[in-house]
Amino acid sequence: MKLPVHSFLQSSEWERIQHIYGRKTWRVFDVLIIRHDLPGGFNYLYCPRPRLVTDSWLLAVREIAKAEQSIFLKIEPAEEIPAGEFKNFNFKVSKSLQSPQTLLLDLAKQEEEMLSGMHEKTRYNIRLAERKDVQVKKGDTFKIFWNMLQETARRDGFHIHPEDYYEKLMAVKTENFSNELFFAKQEGDFLAAAMVNLYRPSKTATYLHGASSSQRREVMAPYLLHWRIIQELKRQNFRDYDLGGIDQVKWPGVTRFKRGFGGETVEFPAAVDLTFKPHLHYLFRFVNFLRAKI
């Protein structure tokens, strides 16, 4: 499956969100570069999902790195970078900030075709939630989303960002870009929620964050939630629904849930770090290695 030409991570709206976070940004040949600050006054540059990576582009970014005293540039490419583009640079394969694997659903298919491509248990759970009168609505009830996200993190033992991180994601909306909240309810109680990015230039919607209540899990609200999201995206003429990161080892339950909807696994090329200060870069990688062991 061909990936979208334009990722929302390279959009002008995503750049505005970075400014809300207080980060400096640049456009080099219209490719977004973001500065990430580190403790001690250090920083690195980050380029998410670019398609244009050339030797001249790298030379221009290196000048920014010199001016900013950046330790390295992390690139998470949307497609393979020709090896020859690195001949004048010190680079290392590195750990990605974005998930290197994702699951993409083709929304051009008819609903019946999409249902038939799902795992039978997923189809069953969608119908079960319908029989249990679960309702799905789009809304701006951020506090409910945040409370449910905290509950999910405590129950499932994963890290979440501070509350204002998610609020800032909701702050930028244009005719081409928005981060929307969808909720599944039963008898007035909120049972599941999803934050979905809608990026119209690529006709791609991306599942960013999800949460679920510990109550009434037997009604399978998250399954109907995503099916209703799919139906809404089809009505709005989106082409793809990106269900986000999958990893059978790190997130077996989430991966099983997402794969139940069918779709095609997309694997991105490995991230690379272009190193400008080798000793500090080694220290950065070593500290991150130690943190991962804790």
KAWO-V552189 format. One record per residue. N is the residue number from 1. PHI is phi in radians with two decimals (999 if undefined). OMEGA is omega in whole degrees, -180 to 180 (none if undefined). BURIAL is b if it has 24 or more other C-alpha atoms within 12 Angstrom, else e. Layout:
# KAWO-V552189
N:PHI:OMEGA:BURIAL  N:PHI:OMEGA:BURIAL
This chain:
# KAWO-V552189
1:999:-179:e  2:-1.31:179:e  3:-1.30:176:b  4:-1.00:-180:b  5:-1.15:-177:e  6:-2.07:174:b  7:-1.49:176:b  8:-1.09:178:b  9:-1.24:175:b  10:-1.91:-175:b  11:-1.38:176:b  12:-1.15:178:b  13:-1.17:178:b  14:-1.14:176:b  15:-1.11:177:b  16:-1.10:177:b  17:-1.10:177:b  18:-1.07:178:b  19:-1.14:176:e  20:-1.09:176:e  21:-1.26:-180:b  22:1.52:-178:e  23:-1.72:174:e  24:-1.37:178:b  25:-2.38:174:b  26:-2.44:170:b  27:-2.04:177:e  28:-2.03:-172:b  29:0.92:179:e  30:1.16:175:e  31:-1.79:-175:b  32:-1.32:174:b  33:-2.12:-177:b  34:-2.13:175:b  35:-1.58:175:b  36:-1.92:-180:b  37:-1.43:180:e  38:-2.12:176:e  39:-1.01:177:e  40:1.44:179:e  41:1.47:179:e  42:-1.52:178:e  43:-2.76:169:b  44:-2.40:179:b  45:-1.78:-174:b  46:-2.37:179:b  47:-2.23:-178:b  48:-1.57:172:b  49:0.94:174:b  50:-1.36:172:b  51:-1.90:-179:b  52:-1.75:176:b  53:-2.28:-178:b  54:-2.20:-180:b  55:-1.08:180:e  56:-1.17:176:e  57:-1.09:180:b  58:-1.11:177:b  59:-1.09:179:e  60:-1.16:179:e  61:-1.16:179:b  62:-1.07:177:b  63:-1.16:175:e  64:-1.11:-180:b  65:-1.06:178:b  66:-1.11:-179:e  67:-1.15:-178:e  68:-1.59:-177:b  69:1.02:-177:b  70:-1.35:-179:b  71:-1.30:-177:b  72:-2.81:172:b  73:-2.02:175:b  74:-1.70:177:b  75:-1.99:172:b  76:-1.99:-169:b  77:-1.26:174:b  78:-1.38:178:b  79:-2.55:-174:b  80:-1.01:177:e  81:-1.64:178:b  82:-0.98:-176:e  83:-1.00:-179:e  84:-1.10:-179:e  85:-1.21:-177:e  86:-1.75:-170:e  87:-1.10:-179:e  88:-1.79:-173:e  89:-2.34:175:b  90:-1.63:-176:e  91:-2.28:178:b  92:-2.42:170:e  93:-1.11:-172:e  94:-2.40:179:b  95:-1.39:-179:e  96:-1.42:169:b  97:-1.48:173:e  98:-1.45:178:b  99:-1.16:-180:b  100:-1.28:177:b  101:-2.20:177:b  102:-2.47:-178:b  103:-2.13:-174:b  104:-1.98:177:b  105:-1.76:179:b  106:-1.51:-177:b  107:-1.43:177:b  108:-1.28:180:b  109:-1.23:174:e  110:-1.19:-177:e  111:-1.00:-179:e  112:-1.11:178:e  113:-1.16:178:e  114:-1.14:179:b  115:-1.08:-179:b  116:-1.17:179:e  117:-1.47:180:e  118:-1.44:171:b  119:-1.15:-176:e  120:-1.03:179:e  121:-1.19:177:e  122:-1.15:177:b  123:-1.04:-180:b  124:-1.05:-177:e  125:-1.19:175:b  126:-1.08:-179:b  127:-1.19:177:b  128:-1.07:180:e  129:-1.09:176:b  130:-1.12:179:b  131:-1.11:-180:e  132:-1.47:176:e  133:1.06:171:e  134:-1.30:-179:b  135:-2.02:-180:b  136:-2.08:-179:b  137:-2.35:170:b  138:-1.60:-179:b  139:-2.90:-179:e  140:-1.95:-178:e  141:-1.43:-172:e  142:-1.11:-176:b  143:-1.05:178:e  144:-1.15:176:b  145:-1.04:-177:b  146:-1.11:179:b  147:-1.11:179:b  148:-1.22:178:b  149:-1.12:176:b  150:-1.07:179:b  151:-1.07:180:b  152:-1.12:-180:b  153:-1.12:178:e  154:-1.12:-177:e  155:-1.21:-173:e  156:-1.72:173:e  157:1.24:176:e  158:-2.17:-177:e  159:-1.46:172:e  160:-2.20:178:e  161:-1.39:172:e  162:-1.06:-176:e  163:-0.98:-175:e  164:-1.20:175:e  165:-1.05:-178:e  166:-1.30:176:b  167:-1.07:-179:b  168:-1.19:175:b  169:-1.07:-178:b  170:-1.50:-168:b  171:-1.34:-175:b  172:-1.88:178:b  173:-2.40:174:e  174:-2.35:178:e  175:-1.18:-179:e  176:-1.79:-167:e  177:-2.60:170:b  178:-2.85:171:b  179:-1.91:-171:b  180:-1.95:177:b  181:-1.80:175:b  182:-2.14:-177:b  183:-2.25:171:b  184:-1.88:-177:b  185:-2.24:171:b  186:-2.46:180:b  187:0.91:177:e  188:1.47:-180:e  189:-1.70:178:e  190:-1.41:-175:b  191:-1.99:-179:b  192:-2.74:-179:b  193:-2.58:177:b  194:-2.53:170:b  195:-1.82:-174:b  196:-2.21:175:b  197:-1.48:175:b  198:-1.92:-178:b  199:-2.16:-171:b  200:-1.26:178:b  201:-1.00:178:b  202:-1.73:-176:b  203:0.95:-178:b  204:-2.16:171:b  205:-1.88:-175:b  206:-2.26:176:b  207:-1.29:-175:b  208:-1.67:-174:b  209:-2.52:179:b  210:-2.41:-180:b  211:-2.64:178:b  212:-2.60:178:b  213:-1.35:174:b  214:-1.41:-179:b  215:-1.58:173:e  216:0.89:179:e  217:-1.12:-178:e  218:-1.21:-180:e  219:-1.51:172:b  220:1.04:-177:b  221:-1.03:-179:b  222:-1.05:-180:b  223:-1.18:179:b  224:-1.21:177:b  225:-0.93:-177:b  226:-1.29:176:b  227:-1.16:177:b  228:-1.17:175:b  229:-1.08:178:b  230:-1.01:-180:b  231:-1.09:178:b  232:-1.15:179:b  233:-1.11:177:b  234:-1.10:179:b  235:-1.10:180:e  236:-1.56:175:e  237:1.14:170:e  238:-1.29:-176:b  239:-1.65:-175:b  240:-2.37:170:b  241:-2.06:179:b  242:-1.55:-177:b  243:-1.39:174:b  244:1.51:-169:b  245:-1.07:173:b  246:-2.26:178:b  247:-2.84:-174:b  248:-1.12:-179:e  249:-1.47:-176:e  250:-1.36:-175:e  251:-2.30:-175:e  252:-1.09:-179:e  253:-1.20:179:e  254:-1.10:-179:b  255:-1.12:178:b  256:-1.10:179:e  257:-1.05:-177:b  258:-1.16:-179:b  259:-1.13:178:b  260:-1.09:180:b  261:-1.50:-180:b  262:1.49:178:b  263:1.52:-176:b  264:-2.17:177:b  265:-1.31:177:b  266:-2.00:178:b  267:-1.98:-180:b  268:-1.45:175:b  269:-1.07:-180:b  270:-1.08:173:b  271:-1.21:177:b  272:-2.31:173:b  273:-1.88:172:b  274:-1.64:-168:b  275:-1.59:177:b  276:-1.89:178:b  277:-2.27:-170:b  278:-1.00:-177:e  279:-1.18:178:e  280:-1.20:177:e  281:-1.12:177:b  282:-1.07:179:e  283:-1.08:178:e  284:-1.04:-179:b  285:-1.16:-179:e  286:-1.16:179:e  287:-1.10:178:e  288:-1.11:176:e  289:-1.10:179:e  290:-1.12:180:e  291:-1.08:-180:e  292:-1.14:-179:e  293:-1.46:-177:e  294:-1.30:none:e
